[in-house]
């Protein structure tokens, strides 16, 4: 159980100015620094390096040298396994400190951060540590005088660009399988959430990861992210973030070495509630958590609520009651259910979406405003909008905030049509007591993940990835390893 006194003690710790982590060493960059603004109170927490193109090129060169000389790539899988297990041990040892550091940086409520950040990171590194010495090549069925072998080899240098909402969790989803497979890495965190990943690099070194195998470069994505995308020495790029940035990375790949790009680009996930849902009170409670936790800053958030007309009014009232019951406030206070929005820019964008929705005819049932402005922090009420039409801006664009668009439907066919009326296809849910209907909806709703009679909670044993403009490739599960290995055929005449 988390202890408020321990949290309050950690929040008082001064965070020193951060450096770049390149070739196992902390280095100043060549571009000055960036202030780290805490969304808790709007104050400067520390600084990070504003890396230049030259800094990123140095990190890539370090990763390439580390891969080519085999210090990690040719280590036996059992050896890599031991290092990754030690890293998981260290993450668990530092779990609360890592979580508090991350919350001060990005505003996620501590109850969620402790489980979803440090807890998830430790379990992710353990999962791939255990998996990697159980990944086998193949012997193909050939003629008696031929031996055909299929080897799985590390791809080389992996570049990873991760977002600010769950940096440690999403970073680990990319780092752990890539390292387990024997690759070297260059990681570029978000400008507004770098601190926990810089600390992770330090822990990885303490765990015995050789110098140069994991490098962390902070700074502006428009500068160092571009260098990573255009580099001829980066073999795979793994990215979680916005669609426009994902498109640029694909262009950089085409302009350079045709590196494989695996993109998770967010969603506008439909949460579909039928009148025959087995427990409508529970559905309302879970649906509220599915959009409002972490201030709606979750890629799989159920941001479109599709409700069957017969139950619309009662269900929306129950959901709004749950939304109004959440305590929004200081994310390091254990009594807070919802923490801060990551930045002032994000907060202002959220409110702008609400204003646009109302101009297009939506009705604000609850929320929609900035609160606790006197703290200096960035907080917003959970917001429920009804009367939304499928073509409205609020139903088509990803807000990435605590804003729920409610759309009414009558029939199963109409629900499917509305659910699929989106450029995105990351996640979704269906609530029904009809098993046949559940299976029909699983097949018909175009998403990478679909929940039935719940929302969220899928663990590391199953893949996360989208369809349509939500991207390609998968994080989590054994399938994630596919992104970080090459298949090499050996055709041997006997």
NUTOR-933851 format. One line per 2 residues: number of its first residue (from 1); their letters; for each residue x, y, z of C-alpha. Coordinates in Angstrom, 3 decimals. Example, Ala and Ser with C-alpha at 12.3 -4.5 7.8 and 13.67 -1.06 7.14 Angstrom:
BEGIN
1 = as = 12.300 -4.500 7.800  13.670 -1.060 7.140;
***
This chain:
BEGIN
1 = xx = 0.000 0.000 0.000  1.292 3.457 -0.896;
3 = xx = 2.263 5.717 1.977  1.475 9.435 1.797;
5 = xx = 4.370 10.410 4.055  6.878 8.581 1.829;
7 = xx = 5.395 10.277 -1.234  5.567 13.707 0.385;
9 = xx = 9.193 13.109 1.348  10.150 12.156 -2.205;
11 = xx = 8.350 15.137 -3.705  10.636 17.445 -1.745;
13 = xx = 13.756 16.062 -3.388  15.547 18.488 -5.647;
15 = xx = 15.818 17.201 -9.190  19.266 18.089 -10.556;
17 = xx = 19.757 19.412 -14.067  19.664 16.458 -16.432;
19 = xx = 22.242 15.470 -19.046  22.234 13.258 -22.128;
21 = xx = 23.057 9.583 -21.598  25.392 8.528 -24.412;
23 = xx = 27.857 5.628 -24.469  27.321 4.951 -20.771;
25 = xx = 28.155 8.500 -19.733  26.313 11.710 -18.863;
27 = xx = 27.066 14.493 -21.314  26.057 18.099 -21.794;
29 = xx = 24.462 18.796 -25.141  25.399 21.496 -27.593;
31 = xx = 22.076 23.306 -27.704  21.555 24.634 -24.201;
33 = xx = 18.706 23.475 -21.960  14.916 23.259 -21.766;
35 = xx = 12.926 24.020 -18.627  10.874 21.157 -17.208;
37 = xx = 7.556 22.639 -16.058  5.668 20.552 -13.521;
39 = xx = 1.954 20.378 -14.371  1.243 20.058 -10.639;
41 = xx = 1.921 23.738 -9.983  3.287 25.274 -13.184;
43 = xx = 6.741 25.754 -11.643  10.122 24.865 -13.133;
45 = xx = 11.151 21.479 -11.753  14.554 21.147 -13.417;
47 = xx = 16.126 21.350 -16.867  16.900 18.833 -19.586;
49 = xx = 19.390 19.130 -22.411  18.247 20.585 -25.708;
51 = xx = 20.274 18.195 -27.849  21.444 19.154 -31.305;
53 = xx = 21.734 17.116 -34.480  25.398 16.568 -33.619;
55 = xx = 24.435 15.148 -30.209  21.960 12.717 -31.730;
57 = xx = 24.465 11.631 -34.363  26.913 10.848 -31.558;
59 = xx = 24.325 8.710 -29.776  23.535 6.802 -32.967;
61 = xx = 27.237 6.224 -33.592  27.603 4.893 -30.051;
63 = xx = 24.711 2.482 -30.540  26.076 1.323 -33.901;
65 = xx = 29.536 0.659 -32.483  28.059 -1.235 -29.530;
67 = xx = 25.999 -3.397 -31.871  28.749 -4.061 -34.386;
69 = xx = 31.384 -5.110 -31.857  28.981 -7.632 -30.336;
71 = xx = 29.284 -6.586 -26.692  25.519 -7.162 -26.368;
73 = xx = 24.283 -8.463 -29.719  26.487 -11.560 -29.545;
75 = xx = 26.015 -12.173 -25.849  24.185 -15.450 -25.227;
77 = xx = 20.452 -14.975 -24.629  20.905 -16.378 -21.137;
79 = xx = 23.396 -13.592 -20.417  21.056 -10.873 -21.665;
81 = xx = 18.324 -12.468 -19.582  20.344 -12.014 -16.371;
83 = xx = 20.938 -8.318 -17.058  17.282 -7.637 -17.807;
85 = xx = 16.203 -9.462 -14.651  18.619 -7.325 -12.635;
87 = xx = 17.137 -4.230 -14.239  13.633 -5.374 -13.271;
89 = xx = 14.889 -5.848 -9.701  16.251 -2.300 -9.644;
91 = xx = 13.027 -0.846 -11.035  11.121 -2.601 -8.271;
93 = xx = 13.589 -1.291 -5.693  13.126 2.254 -7.003;
95 = xx = 9.421 1.924 -7.853  8.048 4.654 -5.635;
97 = xx = 10.874 7.090 -6.368  10.514 6.492 -10.108;
99 = xx = 6.757 6.971 -9.903  6.942 10.193 -7.898;
101 = xx = 9.600 11.558 -10.261  7.402 10.755 -13.239;
103 = xx = 4.301 12.311 -11.660  6.176 15.528 -10.933;
105 = xx = 7.114 15.549 -14.611  3.835 14.626 -16.332;
107 = xx = 0.962 14.849 -13.831  -0.456 11.311 -13.761;
109 = xx = -2.203 10.497 -10.472  0.178 8.537 -8.229;
111 = xx = -2.187 5.604 -7.693  -2.193 4.952 -11.433;
113 = xx = 1.451 5.855 -12.005  2.749 3.398 -9.414;
115 = xx = 1.030 0.496 -11.187  1.146 1.628 -14.804;
117 = xx = 4.626 3.124 -14.850  7.114 1.476 -12.479;
119 = xx = 4.991 -1.629 -11.933  4.394 -2.174 -15.635;
121 = xx = 8.039 -1.458 -16.524  9.363 -4.047 -14.078;
123 = xx = 6.959 -6.723 -15.288  7.718 -5.894 -18.930;
125 = xx = 11.467 -6.353 -18.475  10.850 -9.622 -16.620;
127 = xx = 8.538 -10.880 -19.347  11.057 -10.380 -22.141;
129 = xx = 13.963 -11.532 -19.986  12.140 -14.826 -19.501;
131 = xx = 11.065 -15.027 -23.148  14.301 -14.432 -24.989;
133 = xx = 16.055 -17.747 -24.286  12.923 -19.543 -25.437;
135 = xx = 12.765 -18.018 -28.904  13.825 -20.649 -31.436;
137 = xx = 14.747 -20.610 -35.078  13.295 -23.110 -37.522;
139 = xx = 14.270 -26.097 -39.621  12.283 -26.125 -42.841;
141 = xx = 10.850 -29.355 -44.340  13.090 -29.900 -47.373;
143 = xx = 14.577 -32.716 -49.458  16.930 -35.145 -47.704;
145 = xx = 20.027 -33.569 -49.213  19.138 -30.035 -48.088;
147 = xx = 19.263 -28.482 -44.627  17.280 -25.237 -44.482;
149 = xx = 17.616 -23.151 -41.321  15.758 -19.965 -40.418;
151 = xx = 17.741 -17.847 -37.958  16.329 -14.965 -35.910;
153 = xx = 18.885 -12.190 -35.642  18.755 -8.745 -34.020;
155 = xx = 18.070 -5.992 -36.546  20.840 -3.640 -35.344;
157 = xx = 20.148 -0.136 -34.047  16.606 0.639 -32.900;
159 = xx = 15.413 4.197 -32.520  12.464 4.755 -30.192;
161 = xx = 10.403 7.909 -29.731  7.920 7.780 -26.857;
163 = xx = 5.163 10.126 -25.625  4.574 11.958 -22.368;
165 = xx = 1.472 10.226 -21.032  3.085 6.970 -19.790;
167 = xx = 6.769 7.378 -20.644  8.158 4.590 -18.473;
169 = xx = 5.511 2.055 -19.433  5.532 2.765 -23.165;
171 = xx = 9.294 3.181 -23.179  9.671 -0.254 -21.593;
173 = xx = 7.315 -1.783 -24.144  9.885 -0.808 -26.783;
175 = xx = 13.166 -1.031 -24.880  12.654 -4.443 -23.261;
177 = xx = 11.931 -6.556 -26.371  14.470 -4.671 -28.476;
179 = xx = 17.240 -5.219 -25.925  16.184 -8.797 -25.230;
181 = xx = 16.612 -9.572 -28.936  20.179 -8.197 -28.846;
183 = xx = 19.762 -4.763 -30.399  21.285 -1.460 -29.389;
185 = xx = 19.022 1.553 -28.912  18.685 5.304 -29.052;
187 = xx = 15.684 6.585 -27.105  14.131 10.006 -27.567;
189 = xx = 11.659 10.851 -24.755  9.016 13.579 -24.957;
191 = xx = 10.194 17.035 -23.950  7.545 17.135 -21.195;
193 = xx = 8.275 13.690 -19.737  11.932 12.692 -19.878;
195 = xx = 12.958 12.297 -16.244  11.901 8.723 -15.496;
197 = xx = 13.476 7.425 -18.708  16.780 9.125 -17.945;
199 = xx = 16.719 7.437 -14.556  15.895 4.115 -16.253;
201 = xx = 19.055 4.434 -18.356  21.065 4.904 -15.172;
203 = xx = 19.490 1.812 -13.633  20.171 -0.201 -16.799;
205 = xx = 23.854 0.672 -16.542  23.830 -0.355 -12.870;
207 = xx = 22.233 -3.661 -13.890  25.182 -4.411 -16.185;
209 = xx = 23.970 -3.262 -19.589  27.137 -2.514 -21.580;
211 = xx = 27.954 1.080 -22.457  26.454 2.300 -25.710;
213 = xx = 23.673 -0.285 -25.837  21.037 2.150 -24.513;
215 = xx = 21.374 5.863 -25.180  18.843 8.536 -24.159;
217 = xx = 18.755 11.870 -25.972  16.427 14.684 -24.909;
219 = xx = 15.442 17.754 -26.869  13.094 18.973 -29.550;
221 = xx = 11.596 16.300 -31.756  11.795 18.614 -34.748;
223 = xx = 15.587 18.505 -34.391  16.774 15.245 -32.863;
225 = xx = 13.726 13.212 -33.917  14.396 14.187 -37.508;
227 = xx = 18.014 13.076 -37.248  16.892 9.735 -35.838;
229 = xx = 14.376 9.300 -38.659  16.820 10.226 -41.423;
231 = xx = 19.802 8.283 -40.097  21.284 5.631 -42.348;
233 = xx = 22.517 3.809 -39.230  19.111 3.298 -37.591;
235 = xx = 17.520 0.066 -38.764  14.111 0.196 -37.050;
237 = xx = 12.126 3.106 -35.665  9.412 2.505 -33.046;
239 = xx = 7.130 5.442 -32.326  4.095 6.211 -30.202;
241 = xx = 2.535 9.623 -30.713  0.583 11.791 -33.109;
243 = xx = -0.451 10.997 -36.664  1.297 13.996 -38.268;
245 = xx = 4.597 13.041 -36.633  4.144 9.416 -37.684;
247 = xx = 3.688 10.514 -41.285  6.898 12.551 -41.142;
249 = xx = 8.788 9.540 -39.819  7.565 7.471 -42.768;
251 = xx = 8.797 10.209 -45.094  12.178 10.204 -43.355;
253 = xx = 12.368 6.449 -43.834  11.695 6.824 -47.552;
255 = xx = 14.339 9.529 -47.833  16.991 7.488 -46.021;
257 = xx = 17.546 3.744 -45.688  13.934 2.520 -45.824;
259 = xx = 14.104 1.694 -42.116  11.065 -0.138 -40.823;
261 = xx = 8.757 2.215 -38.923  6.319 0.842 -36.357;
263 = xx = 3.780 3.485 -35.440  1.138 3.648 -32.723;
265 = xx = -0.784 6.801 -33.530  -3.633 7.020 -31.071;
267 = xx = -7.332 6.529 -31.437  -10.921 7.642 -31.060;
269 = xx = -12.108 4.449 -29.454  -15.822 3.527 -29.417;
271 = xx = -17.289 2.247 -26.153  -20.605 0.650 -27.169;
273 = xx = -23.301 0.047 -24.546  -26.350 -2.013 -25.455;
275 = xx = -29.546 -1.983 -23.417  -28.983 -5.623 -22.465;
277 = xx = -25.595 -4.973 -20.816  -25.412 -7.313 -17.804;
279 = xx = -24.752 -4.571 -15.219  -25.416 -1.016 -16.361;
281 = xx = -24.231 0.546 -13.101  -20.885 -1.192 -13.431;
283 = xx = -20.732 -0.293 -17.117  -21.204 3.388 -16.236;
285 = xx = -18.507 3.247 -13.555  -15.960 1.442 -15.730;
287 = xx = -16.752 3.622 -18.743  -16.096 6.746 -16.660;
289 = xx = -12.717 5.391 -15.571  -12.006 4.350 -19.161;
291 = xx = -12.036 7.954 -20.338  -11.239 10.119 -17.316;
293 = xx = -8.307 8.432 -15.537  -4.999 10.180 -16.211;
295 = xx = -7.119 13.135 -17.376  -8.071 11.205 -20.510;
297 = xx = -4.435 11.086 -21.625  -4.541 7.427 -22.617;
299 = xx = -4.194 6.227 -26.203  -6.876 3.550 -25.787;
301 = xx = -9.291 5.830 -23.856  -12.959 5.183 -24.621;
303 = xx = -13.550 8.723 -25.872  -16.670 7.938 -27.936;
305 = xx = -19.557 6.505 -25.908  -22.210 4.881 -28.089;
307 = xx = -25.383 4.277 -26.062  -28.552 2.521 -27.220;
309 = xx = -31.451 4.941 -27.247  -33.643 3.004 -24.779;
311 = xx = -31.152 3.521 -21.948  -29.459 6.737 -23.081;
313 = xx = -30.797 9.190 -20.502  -30.427 6.930 -17.475;
315 = xx = -26.985 5.719 -18.519  -25.643 9.215 -19.197;
317 = xx = -26.977 10.374 -15.832  -25.201 7.490 -14.091;
319 = xx = -21.983 8.143 -15.973  -22.099 11.880 -15.232;
321 = xx = -22.619 11.081 -11.548  -19.482 8.931 -11.617;
323 = xx = -17.576 11.699 -13.412  -18.634 14.292 -10.850;
325 = xx = -17.595 11.942 -8.055  -13.956 11.880 -9.129;
327 = xx = -11.610 13.990 -7.046  -9.412 16.068 -9.363;
329 = xx = -6.312 17.541 -7.805  -2.685 17.227 -6.801;
331 = xx = -1.567 13.968 -8.461  0.794 13.206 -5.553;
333 = xx = -2.116 13.240 -3.100  -3.433 9.696 -2.627;
335 = xx = -6.950 11.147 -2.275  -6.888 12.421 -5.875;
337 = xx = -8.586 10.172 -8.413  -7.450 12.275 -11.366;
339 = xx = -4.276 14.317 -11.637  -3.097 17.097 -13.924;
341 = xx = -3.192 17.654 -17.649  0.372 17.395 -18.944;
343 = xx = 0.835 20.977 -20.127  -0.894 24.311 -20.527;
345 = xx = -0.917 23.814 -24.297  -2.732 20.496 -23.891;
347 = xx = -5.216 21.984 -21.416  -6.081 24.884 -23.696;
349 = xx = -6.520 22.461 -26.586  -8.919 20.335 -24.547;
351 = xx = -11.083 23.331 -23.705  -11.021 24.417 -27.332;
353 = xx = -12.460 21.036 -28.362  -15.312 21.473 -25.878;
355 = xx = -16.105 24.936 -27.219  -16.086 23.639 -30.801;
357 = xx = -18.388 20.755 -29.863  -20.911 23.130 -28.332;
359 = xx = -20.849 25.338 -31.427  -21.604 22.212 -33.503;
361 = xx = -24.657 21.412 -31.370  -23.414 19.237 -28.515;
363 = xx = -24.768 19.752 -25.002  -22.424 19.917 -22.042;
365 = xx = -23.838 17.670 -19.308  -20.999 18.163 -16.848;
367 = xx = -17.493 19.589 -16.702  -15.704 21.338 -19.520;
369 = xx = -13.715 23.940 -17.607  -10.276 24.506 -16.147;
371 = xx = -10.232 24.194 -12.361  -7.750 24.796 -9.528;
373 = xx = -6.107 27.567 -11.541  -4.989 29.194 -8.294;
375 = xx = -2.506 26.324 -7.794  -0.683 27.266 -10.973;
377 = xx = -1.207 23.715 -12.204  -3.135 22.382 -15.179;
379 = xx = -6.388 20.731 -14.111  -9.654 20.109 -15.957;
381 = xx = -13.051 18.790 -14.955  -14.172 15.461 -16.424;
383 = xx = -16.453 16.476 -19.275  -19.491 14.730 -20.770;
385 = xx = -21.026 15.966 -24.021  -24.299 14.604 -25.404;
387 = xx = -26.122 15.195 -28.671  -22.931 14.497 -30.588;
389 = xx = -23.232 13.401 -34.217  -20.773 10.960 -35.737;
391 = xx = -19.374 13.527 -38.144  -18.777 16.199 -35.509;
393 = xx = -15.244 17.347 -34.777  -15.402 15.967 -31.237;
395 = xx = -16.334 12.529 -32.612  -13.589 12.471 -35.238;
397 = xx = -10.529 14.143 -33.697  -8.456 12.750 -30.859;
399 = xx = -8.699 15.175 -27.939  -6.359 13.309 -25.576;
401 = xx = -8.082 14.878 -22.597  -10.942 14.215 -20.137;
403 = xx = -13.666 14.800 -22.713  -16.322 12.205 -23.581;
405 = xx = -18.526 12.431 -26.689  -21.855 10.583 -26.333;
407 = xx = -23.624 9.344 -29.472  -27.013 7.615 -29.569;
409 = xx = -27.810 4.531 -31.681  -30.817 2.286 -32.180;
411 = xx = -29.686 -0.946 -33.826  -26.623 -3.160 -33.802;
413 = xx = -25.960 -2.320 -37.441  -26.064 1.394 -36.681;
415 = xx = -23.678 0.928 -33.754  -21.186 -0.828 -36.035;
417 = xx = -21.462 1.905 -38.669  -20.858 4.667 -36.112;
419 = xx = -18.021 2.769 -34.430  -16.239 2.346 -37.754;
421 = xx = -16.870 5.944 -38.872  -13.373 7.003 -37.841;
423 = xx = -9.907 7.258 -39.317  -8.657 5.501 -36.183;
425 = xx = -8.869 1.874 -35.124  -6.953 1.311 -31.916;
427 = xx = -9.386 0.062 -29.267  -13.037 -0.232 -28.354;
429 = xx = -15.545 -2.054 -26.193  -18.961 -3.632 -26.319;
431 = xx = -21.273 -4.174 -23.349  -23.920 -6.858 -23.889;
433 = xx = -25.278 -10.028 -22.301  -25.792 -11.578 -25.742;
435 = xx = -22.784 -13.826 -26.449  -23.584 -14.046 -30.153;
437 = xx = -23.828 -10.275 -30.430  -20.500 -9.911 -28.600;
439 = xx = -18.768 -12.162 -31.134  -20.415 -10.359 -34.060;
441 = xx = -19.203 -7.022 -32.715  -15.682 -8.363 -32.156;
443 = xx = -15.549 -9.264 -35.839  -17.256 -6.160 -37.219;
445 = xx = -15.709 -3.316 -35.222  -12.427 -2.367 -36.895;
447 = xx = -9.969 -2.032 -34.019  -6.783 -3.669 -32.843;
449 = xx = -8.186 -4.265 -29.342  -11.814 -4.864 -28.352;
451 = xx = -13.045 -5.293 -24.798  -16.242 -7.118 -23.869;
453 = xx = -18.116 -6.090 -20.705  -15.071 -4.194 -19.439;
455 = xx = -12.744 -1.423 -20.554  -8.966 -1.608 -20.225;
457 = xx = -6.857 -3.977 -18.184  -5.246 -6.057 -20.941;
459 = xx = -1.847 -7.181 -19.636  1.502 -7.833 -21.286;
461 = xx = 0.586 -11.284 -22.582  -1.516 -9.822 -25.420;
463 = xx = -0.518 -7.421 -28.195  -1.482 -3.764 -28.436;
465 = xx = -1.651 -2.291 -31.892  -4.091 -0.575 -34.204;
467 = xx = -5.537 -0.632 -37.675  -6.314 2.150 -40.134;
469 = xx = -4.610 5.406 -39.066  -3.922 4.129 -35.567;
471 = xx = -0.730 2.654 -36.975  0.974 -0.691 -37.479;
473 = xx = 3.041 -3.173 -35.520  2.397 -4.274 -31.962;
475 = xx = 3.718 -3.521 -28.510  3.479 -6.118 -25.716;
477 = xx = 3.331 -9.928 -25.914  5.713 -12.206 -27.798;
479 = xx = 4.544 -10.580 -31.044  6.493 -7.425 -30.133;
481 = xx = 9.743 -9.339 -30.648  8.901 -9.659 -34.352;
483 = xx = 9.651 -5.950 -34.811  13.189 -6.297 -33.539;
485 = xx = 14.471 -9.416 -35.320  15.391 -10.241 -38.900;
487 = xx = 14.829 -13.661 -40.426  17.876 -15.107 -42.160;
489 = xx = 17.610 -18.247 -44.252  20.539 -20.653 -44.460;
491 = xx = 20.135 -23.062 -47.444  22.692 -25.824 -47.056;
493 = xx = 23.485 -28.465 -49.668  24.469 -31.647 -47.843;
***
